[in-house]
Amino acid sequence: MTFDKQELLGDPEGGLSVTETYVCPVCGFPNLETPPTDSDGHGNYDYCPSCGFQFGVTDDDRGFSYQAWRKRWIDMGMRWDFDGIMAAPDDWNAGQQLDSLLRGGSTSAE
């Protein structure tokens, strides 16, 4: 017998949904809605709205490592990449998220 996550967790009070988030391995943005890669390490083709990295394209098709794209993003001023598409969260702080990522150790595929 199998259960999906919503069946196990139930509906939260107040009608809020339970959502798992993921951290961008490039810039540390903590609110990706899908994991950057699947269980085989292939990119999911989603973007990180913070640094603009597209998993499976920026790396696989364009040849950027996480480290190289991170350096590019830092050199360009760590701007919110989705400006004009999606507003940055009110509490968004590029320096803090990057610091948190780097203190947590290296990420795979660097």
N, C-alpha and C positions, 0 to 999 in steps of 0.2 A: 504494500500500500504506500502511495506517495502523496505528499501534501505540498502545495505551493506555499511560498513565504506568507502571503496574505492570509491563507487559512490558518497557519500556525500562529501568526501574530494577532489576528482578529482586527476589527476596525477600531482605531484609536478613538478615545473620547473627543468630542468637539468636531468630529468630521475631518480631522487632519490625516493626511496619508503618511505612512511610514516609508521613508525613502532612504536607501543606502546611497552614499556618495563616495566618490573616489578622488584620489589626489593625483594631480598632473605630475608625472615624473620629470617634466622639464622645468616648470616654474613653481610648483608647489600649490597651485590653486586647489583648494580642498573640496570643491563642490561639483566635480564632474558627475553627470548623471549616469554614465556608463563607464565600465572599466576601459582604460586606454587600449588594452590588448585582450584577446581571448586566451583560453587555456593553452593554445599552441604558440602564443606569442605574436599572432598576427594582429595588425592594427584594426580598429573598428570603424575607421573612416570618419569618426567624429572629431570636432575641433575642440581645443581648449580656448574658451573665450578670453582668457587672460593673456596668454602668450601667442595664440594663433597657430600652435602646432596642430597639424592634422595627422592623427595616428594612422599609419599605413600608407600615407602619401608623402608627407614631409620627410619621413625617414626612408621608407622603402623605395619610393619613386624618385624623390629629389636628393636622397643621399645624405641628409643631415642626421647626425647623432643627436641624442638628447642634449649632450654637453655643448655641441656646436650651436644648436638652436638657442640654448640658454644664453650663451655668450652673445649671440646676435641680438636677442631680446634685451639683455642688459645694456649692450652698447647703444641700442636705440632708445634707451631711457625707461625701460620696463613699463611702457604704456599699456593700457587696457586695449587689447587688440580688437574687440568687438564694438568699439565706440561707434555709435550711429546704427548699430544693429541690435545691441542689447546693452543696457546700462550696467555699469559695474555695481556690485553690491555696495550699499552705503558704507559698510565697514571694510571694504576692500583695501588692502595694504600690500602692495607688491613686495616691498622689502621684508615685511614680516613673514609672508607666505614662503618666500625664497629662503629666508633664514631658517624657518621651520623645516623645510625640505632638506637643506644642507646639513642641519644638525642631526637629522634622522638617519644620515648615512647615504650612500650612493644608491642609485636606482639601476635596474637592469637595462641593458641595451645602450649604455653610455659608451 
